[in-house]
Amino acid sequence: MNKTAQEQSLRACVETTMENYFRHLDGQPVNDVYNMVLAEIETPLLEVIMKHTRQNQTKASEILGLNRGTLRKKLKQYGLL
């Protein structure tokens, strides 16, 4: 797949963002980065998928490869349900 200058892989976006995050900590202690990153990524991911499926949880769970119960739990967790 060819990428234009405007297209950047998700991996590259995460890498750049995390490098910036650590660069700007200014000596502040940091913890629980994993959960912070998951919350930042999962929320918009779920929002877009639910919009794409017109709020159809069965279709969304199939697209995401998640059990429907797990999807519902995550939707509730992020206040999307």
C-alpha positions in Angstrom: 0.0 0.0 0.0 1.4 3.4 -1.0 1.0 6.2 1.5 0.8 9.8 0.6 2.5 12.5 2.8 -0.9 13.0 4.6 -1.4 9.3 5.3 0.4 7.9 8.3 0.1 4.5 9.8 -1.6 4.1 13.1 1.6 2.6 14.4 3.6 5.7 13.3 1.0 8.0 14.9 1.2 6.2 18.2 5.0 6.2 18.1 5.2 9.9 17.4 2.6 10.8 20.0 4.3 8.7 22.7 7.7 10.2 21.9 6.2 13.7 22.3 4.5 12.7 25.5 7.7 11.5 27.1 9.6 14.5 25.8 7.3 16.9 27.4 7.0 15.2 30.8 9.7 17.6 32.2 10.7 15.2 34.9 7.2 14.4 36.1 6.7 10.9 37.3 4.5 8.7 35.1 2.6 5.5 35.6 -0.3 3.5 34.1 0.7 4.6 30.6 -0.7 1.4 29.1 -4.2 2.1 30.4 -4.0 5.7 29.4 -3.1 4.8 25.9 -5.8 2.2 25.6 -8.4 4.7 26.8 -7.2 7.3 24.3 -7.4 4.8 21.4 -10.4 2.7 22.3 -12.8 5.6 22.8 -12.6 7.1 19.3 -12.2 3.6 17.8 -15.5 2.5 19.4 -17.2 5.8 18.4 -16.2 5.4 14.8 -17.2 1.7 14.6 -20.5 2.3 16.2 -21.3 5.2 13.8 -20.2 3.0 10.9 -22.5 0.2 12.0 -25.4 2.6 12.9 -25.1 1.5 16.5 -25.5 -2.2 15.6 -23.5 -4.0 18.3 -23.6 -7.3 16.5 -22.0 -5.9 13.4 -19.6 -3.8 15.5 -18.5 -6.8 17.5 -17.9 -8.8 14.3 -15.8 -5.9 12.8 -13.7 -5.6 16.0 -13.4 -9.3 16.5 -14.9 -9.0 20.0 -17.5 -10.9 21.9 -20.7 -8.8 22.0 -20.7 -8.8 25.7 -17.1 -7.5 25.8 -18.1 -4.8 23.3 -21.1 -3.8 25.6 -18.7 -3.7 28.6 -16.3 -1.4 26.7 -19.1 0.9 25.5 -20.4 1.3 29.1 -16.8 1.8 30.4 -16.3 4.8 28.0 -19.8 6.2 28.5 -20.9 5.3 24.9 -23.9 3.2 25.9 
